[in-house]
Amino acid sequence: KIESIFPVYGEVGGGAVIDIRGEDLKPSYRCRVGETAMGAHFISSTLVKCEAPAHYEDGVTVDVSNPNGVFNQFSDVEFQYAPRASVESIQPRMGNSQGGTVMTVSGRNFASTNALRCRVGTVETSG
């Protein structure tokens, strides 16, 4: 049984690595994202990873097979495909090297989710 996935959003071009958390997962399991089935990368009995295939903008269900290769036909876990986000401007353009500068990032196709992150160099932050 799947308990959660992360991220819940990805680009229409595919490539997002989806962490699928659940109970009693097995190395022989496969993933299905929408109608596309693929091998799962087994991490532990509570975590497998799958790569989202390309898909048009839409919400699709995510599931894992049982050891016999049969998928649950009633998965309620959804992954949302969205157009690629693009940054058009960042204000201010400079900040304190010690951090703490509040930035405004403007652009297109940002997902409406608390899962958005900003990365400046190698430092990632939420909000």
N, C-alpha and C positions, 0 to 999 in steps of 0.2 A: 504494500500500500504506500502511495506517495503522500508525504505530509506537506512538503513545500518545495518550491523551486526558486532559484535565484540565478541570474536576474529574471524578472518577469517581462521585460521589454528587450527587443533586439531590432537590428536594422533589417530591412527587407532583403538586403544582399546576403544575409546569413552570416555565419561565422561566430556568433555568440556561443560561448561555452556555458551550458546550463548545468548548474549543480542541482541534482535531484536528491532530496532527502526523504528517507522513508524508514521502514522497518524490515528486517530480515531480507535485505537485498542480496542477490547472488552474483558471482562472476559471470554466469551464463546468461544473464538478463540482456535484453535489447531495449533500446529506447524508441519511442515513436513521437515525433513532433508533427502535429497535423496528420497528414496521410503518409509521411515519410518515415520508414523504419530504418534503424542503423544500429551498429554495435555500440554498446555502452562501455565506458572506461570505468571499471570497478575500482573504487577506492577503499570502501569498507562496507560492512553489512548495513550501514545507515546512509551511505553516499555513493552515487554513481554520477559520472559526468557525460554529457552528450553535446555535440555541436549542432546548433540550429542550422538547418538547410535554408537556402534562399526561398522566399515565399512572398506573395503580394501582401499589401497592407491589410491586416486582419488579425483576429484572435484565433488561436488554434489550441487544441488540447495537447497535453504532454502526458505520456504514460510510459511504463516499463512493462515488459512481458513477464509472465511467470516462467519457471524453469522449463516448461514445455513449449515456450515460444508463443503462447497465447496472450493477446493484449486485452486489457479491461475495456469493454465497449462503453463504459459510463464514467470515464475520468472527468473530474470537475476542476482539474488543475489547468490553468490557461497561461499561454505565452502570447504576448502581443507583439506583432510586427509593426514597425513604424518606419517612415522615411528617415534617411540619414539626417541627423542634426547638423546644423552648420552655425558656427560662431561668426557674427558680423562685426561686433565691437566689444571691447573690454574697457571699462573705466574704473579707476584711473589706470593709466598706462604704466605707472611706477608705484612702488610701495617700499616700506621699510624692510630691510634685509632680515630683520628679526621676526618678521611676520606680523599678523594682526590687522593688515589692511583689508577693509571690506571692499569687495569688487562687485561690480554689476556687469554681468555677461548678457549680451543681447544677441539674438539670432533667430533661426527658424527650426521648426520641427522638434523642439524640446518636448520630451514626454512629461506628462503631468503626473509626477510621482515623487515621493520622498527619496527614491533610490538614486537620484541624480547626484553626480560628484563632479568637482572641479579638481584639476591637477595643474599645479604650477611647478614646472621642473619635475622632480620626483615626489613631491609632497601632494597628497590627495586629501581633500576635505569634502564634507557634505554641505548642503545648503545652497 
